[in-house]
């Protein structure tokens, strides 16, 4: 059978070395290579494992790299690279020492794998041989305020993306937990409350639909996107356990919590713990802060000195302010200034925005009220 043949040719070299046909690249070939150069993903049938996770990267210089992961077989991974050429401007031919996984027809959806005789695969599993391109830009950059606003308005509390952009995840307020691989349809799971580990900044969501169990583990710690170098505040591991067998699929990536776009504003202090703040004697008047969560910056003044620091969104409706750096001017009302600076420095707050009012509540219960 064809399906069984895929596994055989990967582990055993053919007794007959396939002939290599070298094609001189033409201007047309170069244009085509530039057009289709990207990474393609597919989940292929497998005779003696659950499936083959297949990744093929085509480069514009006629080189390729491929990675095969045999799902359900520990330590069964193959990485290969080489050169490729075109046949009749519609078939990609990989130059490799063994038959199998060598010919791919270009179509509107990406590439479709052909058999070892360069024929289209027919039958019930034919559609399983389609490879789809991976989007090569990250639409979820932490510093992208416009995208954050879009995700916030869609109801996402947290988003994550695979380290090579091969999957994405949204944890939403009311639409469930959504997981999608680039080549598959979106999987929807019921909302559940997160379980937090007692001894570490780790939260875990465990939920199920009728077909599989989903486990999302979110760990505090900087995580870097391998595609564009973008940094995130969390590492993410997604585990899928289908109910029909013992197969486990594991995906790793980076993620961040979304934040209310209305945070980005200048906020004037009104009260601390429901007591109106007395700014009498402060030369700049009422203390003020400007929060730019997309750029992880906070700035403002205490009524006397300028202050700057960093901020980070660390959970749904949670934001952390760093220790504040400040100028060293001596002013009247220094006691009030010190009270304000102490209240906002190196604190994790839960925030609530209502109209033009911002309320910050620290873990110890201290409340700061601001207005635009």
Secondary structure as the mmCIF struct_conf table of DSSP 4:
data_model
#
loop_
_struct_conf.conf_type_id
_struct_conf.id
_struct_conf.beg_label_comp_id
_struct_conf.beg_label_asym_id
_struct_conf.beg_label_seq_id
_struct_conf.end_label_comp_id
_struct_conf.end_label_asym_id
_struct_conf.end_label_seq_id
HELX_RH_AL_P HELX_RH_AL_P1 UNK A 2 UNK A 11
BEND BEND1 UNK A 12 UNK A 12
BEND BEND2 UNK A 15 UNK A 16
HELX_LH_PP_P HELX_LH_PP_P1 UNK A 17 UNK A 19
HELX_LH_PP_P HELX_LH_PP_P2 UNK A 24 UNK A 26
HELX_RH_AL_P HELX_RH_AL_P2 UNK A 27 UNK A 36
BEND BEND3 UNK A 38 UNK A 38
STRN STRN1 UNK A 39 UNK A 44
BEND BEND4 UNK A 47 UNK A 50
STRN STRN2 UNK A 51 UNK A 58
TURN_TY1_P TURN_TY1_P1 UNK A 60 UNK A 61
BEND BEND5 UNK A 62 UNK A 62
STRN STRN3 UNK A 63 UNK A 71
TURN_TY1_P TURN_TY1_P2 UNK A 72 UNK A 72
BEND BEND6 UNK A 73 UNK A 73
TURN_TY1_P TURN_TY1_P3 UNK A 74 UNK A 75
STRN STRN4 UNK A 77 UNK A 87
TURN_TY1_P TURN_TY1_P4 UNK A 88 UNK A 90
STRN STRN5 UNK A 91 UNK A 95
BEND BEND7 UNK A 97 UNK A 101
STRN STRN6 UNK A 103 UNK A 107
TURN_TY1_P TURN_TY1_P5 UNK A 108 UNK A 109
STRN STRN7 UNK A 110 UNK A 113
STRN STRN8 UNK A 114 UNK A 114
TURN_TY1_P TURN_TY1_P6 UNK A 116 UNK A 117
BEND BEND8 UNK A 118 UNK A 118
STRN STRN9 UNK A 120 UNK A 120
BEND BEND9 UNK A 123 UNK A 123
TURN_TY1_P TURN_TY1_P7 UNK A 124 UNK A 125
HELX_RH_3T_P HELX_RH_3T_P1 UNK A 126 UNK A 129
STRN STRN10 UNK A 130 UNK A 133
HELX_LH_PP_P HELX_LH_PP_P3 UNK A 134 UNK A 135
BEND BEND10 UNK A 137 UNK A 137
TURN_TY1_P TURN_TY1_P8 UNK A 139 UNK A 140
TURN_TY1_P TURN_TY1_P9 UNK A 142 UNK A 143
HELX_RH_AL_P HELX_RH_AL_P3 UNK A 145 UNK A 153
TURN_TY1_P TURN_TY1_P10 UNK A 154 UNK A 155
STRN STRN11 UNK A 156 UNK A 162
TURN_TY1_P TURN_TY1_P11 UNK A 163 UNK A 164
BEND BEND11 UNK A 165 UNK A 166
STRN STRN12 UNK A 167 UNK A 172
BEND BEND12 UNK A 173 UNK A 175
STRN STRN13 UNK A 177 UNK A 181
TURN_TY1_P TURN_TY1_P12 UNK A 182 UNK A 183
BEND BEND13 UNK A 184 UNK A 184
HELX_LH_PP_P HELX_LH_PP_P4 UNK A 185 UNK A 186
STRN STRN14 UNK A 187 UNK A 189
HELX_LH_PP_P HELX_LH_PP_P5 UNK A 193 UNK A 194
STRN STRN15 UNK A 195 UNK A 196
BEND BEND14 UNK A 198 UNK A 201
STRN STRN16 UNK A 202 UNK A 208
BEND BEND15 UNK A 210 UNK A 211
STRN STRN17 UNK A 212 UNK A 224
TURN_TY1_P TURN_TY1_P13 UNK A 226 UNK A 228
STRN STRN18 UNK A 231 UNK A 242
TURN_TY1_P TURN_TY1_P14 UNK A 243 UNK A 244
BEND BEND16 UNK A 245 UNK A 246
STRN STRN19 UNK A 248 UNK A 257
HELX_RH_3T_P HELX_RH_3T_P2 UNK A 261 UNK A 263
BEND BEND17 UNK A 264 UNK A 265
STRN STRN20 UNK A 266 UNK A 272
TURN_TY1_P TURN_TY1_P15 UNK A 273 UNK A 274
STRN STRN21 UNK A 275 UNK A 276
TURN_TY1_P TURN_TY1_P16 UNK A 280 UNK A 281
TURN_TY1_P TURN_TY1_P17 UNK A 283 UNK A 284
BEND BEND18 UNK A 286 UNK A 286
STRN STRN22 UNK A 288 UNK A 292
HELX_RH_3T_P HELX_RH_3T_P3 UNK A 293 UNK A 295
TURN_TY1_P TURN_TY1_P18 UNK A 296 UNK A 296
STRN STRN23 UNK A 297 UNK A 301
BEND BEND19 UNK A 303 UNK A 305
STRN STRN24 UNK A 306 UNK A 315
TURN_TY1_P TURN_TY1_P19 UNK A 316 UNK A 317
STRN STRN25 UNK A 318 UNK A 321
HELX_LH_PP_P HELX_LH_PP_P6 UNK A 323 UNK A 324
STRN STRN26 UNK A 325 UNK A 326
TURN_TY1_P TURN_TY1_P20 UNK A 332 UNK A 333
HELX_RH_AL_P HELX_RH_AL_P4 UNK A 334 UNK A 344
TURN_TY1_P TURN_TY1_P21 UNK A 345 UNK A 346
STRN STRN27 UNK A 347 UNK A 354
TURN_TY1_P TURN_TY1_P22 UNK A 355 UNK A 356
STRN STRN28 UNK A 357 UNK A 362
TURN_TY1_P TURN_TY1_P23 UNK A 363 UNK A 364
STRN STRN29 UNK A 367 UNK A 371
#
